[in-house]
């Protein structure tokens, strides 16, 4: 059974959103750590840590968008999408989008690790879609 265009588009959208928001979430959590190191208010326990993260828009907004993409992914899987194709497609695009977003944010581009990973994902997708 061929993959429906809507399933492929939804999986691609999920992967792109995950890939772009992950580096932004990382930056937001680093901002919280930096604020704590500079003498910001101390938060006790995991509840305090969660409150600090939720009060940081640079963490909260990308995290909320990321979770919306996760909800779309669960809906996609629940609708009977081909698991062996949709999951690698979303995760492979997430890997590529994450690398592009990292590069756009000034992080090091590790082509030596990224390119073989993308090649393996593409090979796996080709095998699963036969």
N, C-alpha and C positions, 0 to 999 in steps of 0.2 A: 504494500500500500504506500503510495508516494506521500511525502510530507506536504500537507496543505500549505499554501502560501501564507495564510493568516497565522498558522502555527509557527512557521519559520520567521515571519515578521515579529511576532510576539516574543519568541525566544531571542531574536536579535536585539529587540528593544530592551529586554531584561538584561542581556549581557552588556550592552552599551551603558545602561544606567548603573549597573553594578561596577563596571570598570571605571567609570568616571567618578562615581561617588566614593569609592574606597580610598583613594588618595586624599580626598577632601575630608573624610572622616578622620583619617590619620592626622592631618594637619590640625583639625579641631581638637583632638585629644592631646596633641602636643601643646596646643595653646593653654589647655587646662593645666598640664604639668608645669609649663613655664610660669603660669600665674602663681601656682603653689610654691614653686622654687623662689619666686621673687617676694615671698612673704604674704601671699594672699591668705584669705581665711582658711583655716584648717578644717577639714571635714573628717569626722570620725566614722570609720567603718564603711561598708559597701554602700549603705544608704546615702551617706554623705558624698561619696564618690559619684554615685548616680545623680544626685542633686546638682553637683558641680558640672557634670556633663550636660544635663538637661538645661542648665542656665547659660550654656555657651552656644550661641547661634551658629558659630562656625562648625560646631559638631552636630548640633541638633537638626539643622535643615538638611544637610546631605544624608544624615542617618535616616530621617523620615522618608526622604525620596528613595533611598536604598530599600527600606522596608516595604514601600509601596511596590517596588519592582519585585520584591520577594513574594508579596501577596499575588501579583500577576502571575508569577512563575508557578505558584501552588495552584492557582485557578487553571492555568494552562495544563498542568499535569493531571488535575482532577477532571478535565474535560476530555481526557483520553488521548492526549498527544503521544506520539511515539517517544517513549522514554529514552531509548538508545540513540536518538538523534537530537531531540530537544535539549537534553541535559548537556551533552558535549558542545552543542552549538552555542548555548548561552554561556557556558563556562569558557569556551575558547574565545568568544568575542569579548568576554569580560577580561580575559588575560591581555588581549591586544589593546583594548580600550584603556585598561589600567596602565599599560606601558606608555601609551600615547599621552594620557593625562599626567603621568609622572614626568614625562619629558617636557610637557607644556608648563608644568609647575617648577621646572628647574632641577628635577631629580636626575640622577645618573641613568643613562640608557644602557641597559645590559643586554646588548644584542646577542652576545655569546650564549646567554641562557634563554633569552626570549625566542629567538628564531627556531632552535630545535624543538622547543615546547610547542610553538605554533604549528610546526611541521608535523609533529606527532598527533596533535589534535586534529589537523586536517586529514591525516591518514586514517585516524580512527573514525572520523565522520564519513569518509569515503567507504570504509568497510561496513559501517552500521547502516548506511543508506542503500546498500545493494540488496 
